[in-house]
Amino acid sequence: MIDGGVPFPMASDAGGKIGQVYGVYDEMAGVDIRGRFIIDPDFVIRAMEVLTPEVGRNPEELVRQVKAFQHVRATGEVTPSGWQPGQTTLTPGPDLVGQVWKVWKPGVTA
């Protein structure tokens, strides 16, 4: 555990240089607005969320999405909305188009 109880490193963006690059710097207020970005090992942004300060982010959803992106990268399968590790995944392809509802049932494990 890192000082402050957060189990991962956090950074500060004094001056907004990082926020400007990612489009979340509010020049009028002189601060970054709430933004989170999931960046894969190839430095490709896979997901982003930007919220105004009065609404908090959901850390459980962030962890779920990171696990889903890791699974997709490792297997080539795709994960439906709300997917959790161990649940049914989908194999992408033309046969799946318009048929997801027949293949995927929320909460069903593989």
FINUZA-355546 format. One record per residue (C-alpha): x, z, y; residue number from 0. Coordinates in pm, whole numbers, plus 32768, in hexadecimal, padded with zeros to 4 digits. Layout:
REM residues N
X	Z	Y	NUM
...
This chain:
REM residues 110
8000	8000	8000	0
8084	7FA4	8158	1
8073	809E	8278	2
7F0F	80B8	82F7	3
7E72	8091	819F	4
7E5C	7F15	819B	5
7EE8	7E88	8053	6
7F6B	7D48	80F2	7
803E	7CEF	8222	8
7F8F	7CBA	836D	9
801D	7C11	84A1	10
7FE4	7C2E	8615	11
7FC5	7AFD	86F6	12
802B	7B7B	884B	13
8010	7A55	8939	14
7F2A	7991	8852	15
8029	7895	87D2	16
7FA3	789B	866C	17
7E3B	78A4	86E4	18
7E74	776E	87B8	19
7EFA	76AF	868A	20
7DC7	770C	85BC	21
7CCE	76DE	86D8	22
7C5F	7849	86EE	23
7D05	78B3	8834	24
7C15	7908	894E	25
7CDA	78B6	8A89	26
7BDA	7957	8B73	27
7BEE	7AA6	8ABC	28
7D5F	7A81	8A62	29
7D23	7ADD	88F3	30
7CEE	7A3B	87A2	31
7B8A	7A3F	8722	32
7B4F	7AA3	85B7	33
7BD1	7996	84D3	34
7C3D	7991	8369	35
7CE2	7873	82B7	36
7D2B	7842	8146	37
7E65	7770	812B	38
7EDC	76F7	7FD7	39
8047	76F4	7F5C	40
8067	758D	7FDD	41
8008	760A	813C	42
7EB4	755D	8135	43
7D95	7619	81DB	44
7C8D	763E	80C9	45
7B97	7717	8187	46
7B65	77A3	82E1	47
7A6D	7888	8387	48
7A54	78D6	84F9	49
7973	79EA	857A	50
793D	7A7F	86D0	51
79B9	7BE8	86F1	52
7868	7C90	86CA	53
783F	7C25	855D	54
792E	7C9D	844F	55
79BC	7BD4	8331	56
7976	7C17	81C1	57
7AB8	7C74	8108	58
7A0D	7C62	7FB3	59
79AC	7AF9	7FF7	60
7B0E	7AAA	8066	61
7B9A	7B35	7F1F	62
7A92	7A76	7E57	63
7AEF	7932	7F04	64
7C64	7965	7ED0	65
7C24	799F	7D5A	66
7B48	7869	7D4E	67
7C51	7791	7DF8	68
7D58	7817	7D08	69
7C78	77C5	7BDF	70
7C33	7665	7C60	71
7DA6	7627	7C97	72
7E00	76A3	7B3A	73
7CEB	75F5	7A76	74
7C5F	74CE	7B3B	75
7B03	755F	7B05	76
7A23	75A3	7C2F	77
7972	76E6	7C82	78
780C	76F3	7CFC	79
778D	77CF	7E16	80
77BA	7940	7DD2	81
789C	7900	7CA4	82
7958	7A2C	7C1D	83
7A7A	7A28	7B23	84
79F5	7A08	79C1	85
78B9	7950	7A29	86
7865	77EA	79D0	87
7924	76DC	7A8B	88
78D9	756B	7AB1	89
799D	7436	7A54	90
7993	7340	7B75	91
7927	71DB	7B36	92
7817	70DB	7B74	93
773A	7171	7A64	94
7726	72B8	7B29	95
7699	7218	7C66	96
7537	7294	7C97	97
7546	7356	7B4F	98
75F2	749A	7BB4	99
74AC	755D	7B94	100
7496	74F8	7A22	101
75FB	7567	79D5	102
7631	769D	7AA8	103
7564	77D8	7A99	104
75CB	78ED	7B8F	105
766A	7A1A	7AE7	106
769A	7974	7994	107
77EB	79B5	78F7	108
78B2	78A9	7844	109
